[in-house]
Amino acid sequence: MVQILAQYGPLYGYHRSYPAFDDAIRDGVHILSLSLGAQSPQGDYFSDAISVGSFHAASRGVLVVASAGNEGRPGSATNLAPWILTAAASSTDRDFTSDIILGNGAKITGESLSLSGMNASTRIIPASEAFAGYFTPYQSSYCLESSLNKTNTTGKVLVCRHVESSTESKVAKSKVVKEAGGVGMILIVETDQDVATPFVIPSAIVGKKTGERILSYLKTTREPMSRIFRAKTVLGARLAPRVAAFSSKGPNALNPEILKVIFSLICK
């Protein structure tokens, strides 16, 4: 029988995961699957909770499979111990896209899992123009909570920004826009992560270059308009599987002399 660490981990958390390993071993599991780990760079094996706990499991014949992480950079992989089977995130052969039509007729493709689309074009503004209260236009451009003025936002599509290194949720930004009365959002992400998001209003993610193109249209047009369509699936968009852009990657930062295979799993 196969069981996973998800049954044990929530009781303890990462830094107190030793009891979780002990409980799982005591229950006689055959495989432990860990979707958690330290931030890069990982500490040495003797101070890393996952490394120590998985060693005890492996010494008792339990296979430990752990995630490499989601930091995207070469050398950022964690869960590096030789006795751990490390899994990277992989892609599929399809894209989840949402078309954006600007008032000048330009068609732009963004990434999205939004189930709803807009029925007609409406005004589009940069979020920085809807700043509220003590927030600066720069702060409001990131669509932070309570940073948008409802008077300027209601009925409009907002162009927001997002920094991948931040802990802010992309979905949360769409909620902020919705609560301020916005009907759509275009989210400019600094790095291309190839990750679609299930937003709460018609929304789409675009890269930095595409985002600057949209902002340029807003600056040079008196009454800019836009329409965001419902997300769709595009099959055969690329060869797959491949390591996802956001997945942490090798080589082993602790022991580069050890060749450790980091693989990806496709589950059905």
Summary of the structure (lengths in Angstrom):
residues: 268
radius of gyration: 22.2
end to end distance: 18.0
largest distance: 69.8
contacts: 877
relative contact order: 0.18
helix: 23%
strand: 23%
